[in-house]
Amino acid sequence: MERMKNENPDRLSSLSDDLIVSILSHLPVKEVAKTCILSKRWQNLWSMVPSLCFDIHNWDGNCEKFTDFAGKFLLKRDEATETRIFRIFCQGFKHASDKFLPVYSKASKWITYAVKHNVKILELSFCGACTLRFPDCLFTCKTLEALKLDLMTFNFSNLKPSTIHLPRLRNLNLDHIDFFYDNLEKVLLGCPNLQDLSMENCGLKMSEFSCHSVKRLRIVGPYTSNIETISISAPCLEILVLKCYMDSWIILKDMPKVTQATLCINSPNNKREYKCHLFRSLSGVKSLDISSLCWEVYHISICKILDT
């Protein structure tokens, strides 16, 4: 028996606490919490994990069990431990807008917890979130470096943040959010060091917006709702990706530094005379990837650029 123990040492227990905590950071919080029963040494390690992922799929969509677990987990967590990464996923279920109401009522408290514990990366994904409210502290978080909001057709005006100032935010990913008038402009002005901006399936219902510090801009599948022209200004932009069916004309302004661009733009037939102000603003690109349809509509403009 003694020989068998020597031949099968407990290698996991020989690891340092820091290394074990790092490994646990890659697991869902439900699995992390289970490790407390392994031994006395493991009783408190779960509470020091700096990366937290709350995914309602791990509870088969049961909102009551999900909210109860999340509340208790955060309450018993080591207060001295920072929350570097904080993720909440509540999507993927049909007819979920009413079902998720218990989650929405607690979400503001959880987000406040993350902000108070110096969160650096925050990802929030909600479905049918018409009643969702975010705390004001989210929009003035001094430690936040990356933010992803996937809110499934949510009007940003409903959030009504009193102030937006995210001095360290460098990466902003927006999915399924409607922006009206100057809402988007206010967000971008409140992020002075933003470098990466991605917008997917967002409503862009304004005539213009500016990305003063952004170096990489990605816009996929926007909808514009009777806006004839959208003017985008990005003087520091280096990489541009536009993939969309546009009912509006996109005017790119002040983009002298763009060296790489991907364009996949399908304009309605009645707007095929649109002469691609895009290409005029991207005459300095070194790498250009365009769709066949985009080429068909705009090849005359490209030829003029090449001839100059």
Secondary structure, 3 states (H helix, E strand, C coil): CHHHHHHCCCCHHHCCHHHHHHHHCCCCHHHHHHHHHCCHHHCCHHHHCCEEEEEHHHHCCCHHHHHHHHHHHHHHCCCCCCCCEEEEEECCCCCCCCCCHHHHHHHHHHHHHHHHCCCCEEEEEECCCCCCCCCHHHHHCCCCCEEEEEEEEEEHHHCCCCCCCCCCCCEEEEEEEEEECCHHHHHHHCCCCCCEEEEECCEEECCEEECCCCCEEEEECCECCCCCEEEEECCCCCEEEEEEECCCEEEEECCCCCCEEEEEEECCHHHCCCCCHHHHHCCCCCEEEECHHHHHHHHHHHHHHHHC
